[in-house]
Amino acid sequence: MIRAKGLLVNTAIVIGGTVLNFLVFLEAYKRLAFPYINEEQRVDNAPYIFIYVLPSFLIVSIVFMILFKVMSTSRHKNC
């Protein structure tokens, strides 16, 4: 049960981090790029955002979670 709870917490942190990063990216993209591109370019860019940007934020979030776990376990071993 304890292991499942830890997995649930880690999954929630990864998903939460991914969502927050993606929302910040979308807001910045909307403010910085939208005034300079037309509607056709926006429609053309949308699939690339979901194909490349969203999965990359997910991968980075997972990597940071793994690094955090490795560093925290090595820190506890050294104490």
TORSE-239153 format. One record per atom (N, C-alpha, C, O, CB): residue in three letters; atom name; z, y, x. Coordinates in steps of 0.02 Angstrom, whole numbers, plus 50000, padded with zeros to 5 digits. Last residue first. Glycine has a CB too. Layout:
N
ALA	CA	Z	Y	X .
...
//
This chain:
79
CYS	N	50245	50502	51209 .
CYS	CA	50313	50528	51199 .
CYS	C	50366	50476	51209 .
CYS	O	50425	50491	51203 .
CYS	CB	50320	50557	51130 .
ASN	N	50127	50434	51215 .
ASN	CA	50150	50467	51276 .
ASN	C	50222	50493	51269 .
ASN	O	50255	50505	51319 .
ASN	CB	50104	50524	51293 .
LYS	N	50105	50392	51086 .
LYS	CA	50116	50341	51137 .
LYS	C	50145	50372	51200 .
LYS	O	50185	50340	51235 .
LYS	CB	50050	50305	51154 .
HIS	N	50080	50511	51020 .
HIS	CA	50140	50474	51003 .
HIS	C	50155	50420	51054 .
HIS	O	50214	50403	51064 .
HIS	CB	50134	50443	50933 .
ARG	N	49957	50542	51078 .
ARG	CA	50014	50587	51088 .
ARG	C	50080	50552	51073 .
ARG	O	50129	50561	51108 .
ARG	CB	50007	50650	51044 .
SER	N	49877	50443	51029 .
SER	CA	49889	50445	51101 .
SER	C	49947	50491	51117 .
SER	O	49983	50480	51166 .
SER	CB	49826	50469	51138 .
THR	N	49879	50477	50893 .
THR	CA	49908	50413	50914 .
THR	C	49921	50413	50989 .
THR	O	49971	50385	51011 .
THR	CB	49861	50355	50896 .
SER	N	49818	50603	50896 .
SER	CA	49887	50598	50871 .
SER	C	49918	50531	50891 .
SER	O	49978	50529	50906 .
SER	CB	49889	50606	50796 .
MET	N	49690	50573	50946 .
MET	CA	49734	50617	50983 .
MET	C	49807	50611	50960 .
MET	O	49852	50615	51001 .
MET	CB	49711	50689	50977 .
VAL	N	49642	50490	50844 .
VAL	CA	49647	50465	50913 .
VAL	C	49696	50508	50953 .
VAL	O	49738	50482	50989 .
VAL	CB	49578	50464	50947 .
LYS	N	49646	50577	50733 .
LYS	CA	49685	50515	50733 .
LYS	C	49695	50489	50803 .
LYS	O	49750	50467	50821 .
LYS	CB	49650	50462	50689 .
PHE	N	49557	50678	50776 .
PHE	CA	49626	50694	50760 .
PHE	C	49670	50632	50762 .
PHE	O	49725	50634	50789 .
PHE	CB	49630	50728	50691 .
LEU	N	49438	50603	50787 .
LEU	CA	49468	50634	50846 .
LEU	C	49541	50652	50835 .
LEU	O	49583	50643	50879 .
LEU	CB	49429	50697	50866 .
ILE	N	49421	50570	50651 .
ILE	CA	49431	50517	50701 .
ILE	C	49463	50546	50764 .
ILE	O	49510	50516	50791 .
ILE	CB	49364	50483	50718 .
MET	N	49403	50698	50597 .
MET	CA	49458	50657	50574 .
MET	C	49473	50601	50624 .
MET	O	49531	50587	50638 .
MET	CB	49442	50627	50505 .
PHE	N	49286	50739	50665 .
PHE	CA	49349	50775	50676 .
PHE	C	49409	50735	50652 .
PHE	O	49462	50737	50684 .
PHE	CB	49347	50842	50640 .
VAL	N	49197	50644	50610 .
VAL	CA	49210	50645	50682 .
VAL	C	49275	50682	50697 .
VAL	O	49315	50658	50737 .
VAL	CB	49152	50678	50720 .
ILE	N	49198	50685	50475 .
ILE	CA	49221	50617	50493 .
ILE	C	49239	50615	50567 .
ILE	O	49289	50585	50586 .
ILE	CB	49168	50564	50477 .
SER	N	49143	50813	50488 .
SER	CA	49209	50805	50459 .
SER	C	49239	50737	50477 .
SER	O	49298	50732	50492 .
SER	CB	49206	50813	50383 .
VAL	N	49016	50781	50538 .
VAL	CA	49062	50821	50579 .
VAL	C	49134	50814	50553 .
VAL	O	49181	50809	50593 .
VAL	CB	49042	50895	50579 .
ILE	N	48964	50713	50426 .
ILE	CA	48972	50679	50490 .
ILE	C	49021	50716	50535 .
ILE	O	49064	50685	50566 .
ILE	CB	48905	50672	50526 .
LEU	N	48963	50817	50330 .
LEU	CA	49001	50756	50318 .
LEU	C	49014	50719	50384 .
LEU	O	49070	50696	50396 .
LEU	CB	48964	50710	50269 .
PHE	N	48874	50907	50389 .
PHE	CA	48944	50927	50378 .
PHE	C	48988	50866	50365 .
PHE	O	49045	50865	50388 .
PHE	CB	48948	50976	50318 .
SER	N	48760	50826	50384 .
SER	CA	48787	50845	50449 .
SER	C	48859	50870	50442 .
SER	O	48900	50856	50485 .
SER	CB	48744	50899	50481 .
PRO	N	48736	50813	50245 .
PRO	CA	48757	50755	50284 .
PRO	C	48786	50773	50353 .
PRO	O	48832	50740	50377 .
PRO	CB	48699	50708	50294 .
LEU	N	48705	50955	50221 .
LEU	CA	48761	50921	50189 .
LEU	C	48782	50858	50226 .
LEU	O	48842	50849	50238 .
LEU	CB	48743	50903	50117 .
VAL	N	48589	50978	50304 .
VAL	CA	48651	51016	50311 .
VAL	C	48711	50978	50282 .
VAL	O	48762	50971	50315 .
VAL	CB	48645	51084	50279 .
TYR	N	48482	50887	50268 .
TYR	CA	48508	50894	50336 .
TYR	C	48577	50926	50340 .
TYR	O	48620	50901	50377 .
TYR	CB	48460	50935	50375 .
ILE	N	48462	50880	50128 .
ILE	CA	48445	50822	50171 .
ILE	C	48479	50827	50239 .
ILE	O	48503	50777	50265 .
ILE	CB	48369	50817	50180 .
PHE	N	48498	51002	50075 .
PHE	CA	48534	50943	50052 .
PHE	C	48519	50882	50095 .
PHE	O	48560	50836	50098 .
PHE	CB	48517	50929	49981 .
ILE	N	48409	51086	50144 .
ILE	CA	48481	51099	50146 .
ILE	C	48520	51037	50127 .
ILE	O	48569	51020	50159 .
ILE	CB	48499	51158	50099 .
TYR	N	48288	51033	50108 .
TYR	CA	48309	51028	50177 .
TYR	C	48384	51041	50185 .
TYR	O	48417	51011	50227 .
TYR	CB	48270	51076	50221 .
PRO	N	48277	51068	49972 .
PRO	CA	48285	50998	49991 .
PRO	C	48309	50989	50063 .
PRO	O	48347	50943	50078 .
PRO	CB	48219	50961	49983 .
ALA	N	48270	51216	49986 .
ALA	CA	48326	51181	49953 .
ALA	C	48331	51107	49972 .
ALA	O	48386	51085	49987 .
ALA	CB	48318	51187	49879 .
ASN	N	48153	51272	50038 .
ASN	CA	48210	51261	50082 .
ASN	C	48265	51218	50051 .
ASN	O	48303	51186	50088 .
ASN	CB	48239	51326	50103 .
ASP	N	48068	51286	49928 .
ASP	CA	48048	51243	49983 .
ASP	C	48106	51226	50029 .
ASP	O	48109	51171	50056 .
ASP	CB	47992	51276	50023 .
VAL	N	48139	51380	49854 .
VAL	CA	48129	51313	49825 .
VAL	C	48109	51264	49880 .
VAL	O	48130	51206	49879 .
VAL	CB	48075	51315	49770 .
ARG	N	48128	51488	49943 .
ARG	CA	48194	51462	49923 .
ARG	C	48189	51391	49897 .
ARG	O	48228	51347	49915 .
ARG	CB	48227	51507	49870 .
GLN	N	47991	51508	49943 .
GLN	CA	48024	51487	50005 .
GLN	C	48093	51459	49990 .
GLN	O	48115	51412	50023 .
GLN	CB	48029	51546	50054 .
GLU	N	47974	51552	49811 .
GLU	CA	47941	51491	49834 .
GLU	C	47973	51464	49898 .
GLU	O	47981	51403	49905 .
GLU	CB	47866	51504	49846 .
GLU	N	48047	51672	49810 .
GLU	CA	48069	51615	49769 .
GLU	C	48037	51550	49792 .
GLU	O	48070	51498	49793 .
GLU	CB	48053	51627	49696 .
ASN	N	48061	51740	49979 .
ASN	CA	48040	51741	49909 .
ASN	C	48060	51676	49874 .
ASN	O	48087	51630	49905 .
ASN	CB	47964	51753	49903 .
ILE	N	48187	51811	50085 .
ILE	CA	48138	51759	50069 .
ILE	C	48121	51762	49995 .
ILE	O	48161	51784	49954 .
ILE	CB	48165	51689	50089 .
TYR	N	48285	51906	50104 .
TYR	CA	48225	51910	50146 .
TYR	C	48173	51856	50132 .
TYR	O	48121	51856	50164 .
TYR	CB	48245	51906	50218 .
PRO	N	48397	51885	50026 .
PRO	CA	48362	51948	50019 .
PRO	C	48295	51951	50056 .
PRO	O	48252	51993	50040 .
PRO	CB	48405	52005	50043 .
PHE	N	48437	51752	50072 .
PHE	CA	48404	51763	50008 .
PHE	C	48370	51830	50001 .
PHE	O	48315	51833	49972 .
PHE	CB	48454	51755	49952 .
ALA	N	48508	51756	50195 .
ALA	CA	48437	51737	50193 .
ALA	C	48402	51755	50127 .
ALA	O	48343	51773	50128 .
ALA	CB	48431	51664	50204 .
LEU	N	48640	51806	50178 .
LEU	CA	48600	51824	50236 .
LEU	C	48526	51811	50228 .
LEU	O	48485	51850	50252 .
LEU	CB	48625	51788	50296 .
ARG	N	48694	51760	50057 .
ARG	CA	48700	51831	50075 .
ARG	C	48653	51851	50131 .
ARG	O	48627	51908	50131 .
ARG	CB	48771	51846	50096 .
LYS	N	48661	51624	50056 .
LYS	CA	48642	51666	50000 .
LYS	C	48644	51740	50019 .
LYS	O	48600	51779	49999 .
LYS	CB	48689	51654	49940 .
TYR	N	48719	51582	50174 .
TYR	CA	48647	51577	50166 .
TYR	C	48623	51623	50110 .
TYR	O	48571	51656	50116 .
TYR	CB	48626	51504	50151 .
ALA	N	48853	51601	50143 .
ALA	CA	48823	51639	50198 .
ALA	C	48747	51638	50192 .
ALA	O	48715	51689	50204 .
ALA	CB	48845	51610	50265 .
GLU	N	48864	51508	50037 .
GLU	CA	48879	51579	50026 .
GLU	C	48847	51623	50080 .
GLU	O	48818	51675	50066 .
GLU	CB	48955	51591	50023 .
LEU	N	48833	51389	50103 .
LEU	CA	48791	51413	50047 .
LEU	C	48802	51487	50033 .
LEU	O	48755	51523	50019 .
LEU	CB	48805	51372	49984 .
PHE	N	48939	51381	50198 .
PHE	CA	48869	51385	50219 .
PHE	C	48824	51413	50164 .
PHE	O	48783	51457	50176 .
PHE	CB	48843	51316	50240 .
VAL	N	49048	51370	50112 .
VAL	CA	49043	51428	50157 .
VAL	C	48971	51437	50181 .
VAL	O	48946	51493	50184 .
VAL	CB	49091	51419	50218 .
LEU	N	49016	51247	50053 .
LEU	CA	49021	51308	50012 .
LEU	C	49016	51371	50054 .
LEU	O	48984	51419	50034 .
LEU	CB	49086	51307	49972 .
PHE	N	49022	51163	50164 .
PHE	CA	48959	51171	50129 .
PHE	C	48960	51234	50085 .
PHE	O	48910	51269	50082 .
PHE	CB	48944	51110	50086 .
ASN	N	49158	51171	50199 .
ASN	CA	49106	51192	50246 .
ASN	C	49040	51206	50211 .
ASN	O	49006	51255	50227 .
ASN	CB	49096	51138	50300 .
LEU	N	49215	51117	50079 .
LEU	CA	49229	51186	50101 .
LEU	C	49177	51212	50150 .
LEU	O	49153	51269	50143 .
LEU	CB	49298	51189	50133 .
VAL	N	49161	50987	50081 .
VAL	CA	49146	51032	50026 .
VAL	C	49159	51105	50046 .
VAL	O	49118	51148	50031 .
VAL	CB	49188	51014	49964 .
THR	N	49217	50937	50200 .
THR	CA	49144	50940	50191 .
THR	C	49126	50990	50137 .
THR	O	49080	51030	50145 .
THR	CB	49117	50871	50174 .
GLY	N	49354	50944	50171 .
GLY	CA	49326	50982	50227 .
GLY	C	49250	50990	50221 .
GLY	O	49223	51043	50236 .
GLY	CB	49342	50948	50292 .
GLY	N	49360	50853	50062 .
GLY	CA	49379	50924	50054 .
GLY	C	49351	50967	50109 .
GLY	O	49326	51022	50096 .
GLY	CB	49454	50930	50053 .
ILE	N	49320	50734	50125 .
ILE	CA	49280	50762	50070 .
ILE	C	49296	50836	50060 .
ILE	O	49251	50876	50050 .
ILE	CB	49292	50723	50005 .
VAL	N	49425	50722	50220 .
VAL	CA	49354	50724	50241 .
VAL	C	49311	50755	50187 .
VAL	O	49269	50798	50201 .
VAL	CB	49329	50653	50257 .
ILE	N	49537	50719	50135 .
ILE	CA	49531	50772	50186 .
ILE	C	49458	50778	50208 .
ILE	O	49433	50834	50215 .
ILE	CB	49576	50757	50247 .
ALA	N	49512	50603	50061 .
ALA	CA	49517	50667	50027 .
ALA	C	49509	50725	50076 .
ALA	O	49478	50776	50060 .
ALA	CB	49585	50672	49991 .
THR	N	49516	50508	50164 .
THR	CA	49455	50518	50126 .
THR	C	49455	50586	50091 .
THR	O	49405	50621	50090 .
THR	CB	49445	50461	50076 .
ASN	N	49651	50519	50201 .
ASN	CA	49598	50535	50249 .
ASN	C	49532	50548	50214 .
ASN	O	49495	50594	50233 .
ASN	CB	49591	50478	50299 .
VAL	N	49712	50477	50081 .
VAL	CA	49725	50544	50107 .
VAL	C	49670	50565	50156 .
VAL	O	49644	50620	50152 .
VAL	CB	49794	50548	50142 .
LEU	N	49664	50345	50074 .
LEU	CA	49650	50392	50020 .
LEU	C	49660	50464	50043 .
LEU	O	49619	50508	50027 .
LEU	CB	49695	50378	49960 .
LEU	N	49719	50291	50190 .
LEU	CA	49647	50294	50182 .
LEU	C	49627	50344	50128 .
LEU	O	49578	50380	50136 .
LEU	CB	49619	50224	50165 .
GLY	N	49855	50301	50157 .
GLY	CA	49828	50338	50215 .
GLY	C	49753	50345	50211 .
GLY	O	49725	50397	50228 .
GLY	CB	49847	50304	50279 .
LYS	N	49859	50213	50050 .
LYS	CA	49876	50283	50039 .
LYS	C	49849	50326	50096 .
LYS	O	49823	50380	50084 .
LYS	CB	49953	50291	50033 .
ALA	N	49826	50094	50112 .
ALA	CA	49781	50120	50061 .
ALA	C	49795	50194	50048 .
ALA	O	49749	50233	50036 .
ALA	CB	49787	50080	49996 .
ARG	N	49940	50079	50193 .
ARG	CA	49874	50086	50224 .
ARG	C	49823	50115	50174 .
ARG	O	49782	50158	50193 .
ARG	CB	49849	50017	50250 .
ILE	N	50039	50061	50098 .
ILE	CA	50042	50120	50142 .
ILE	C	49974	50132	50173 .
ILE	O	49953	50189	50180 .
ILE	CB	50096	50110	50196 .
MET	N	50000	49940	50041 .
MET	CA	50000	50000	50000 .
MET	C	50000	50063	50043 .
MET	O	49966	50112	50028 .
MET	CB	50061	50000	49953 .
//
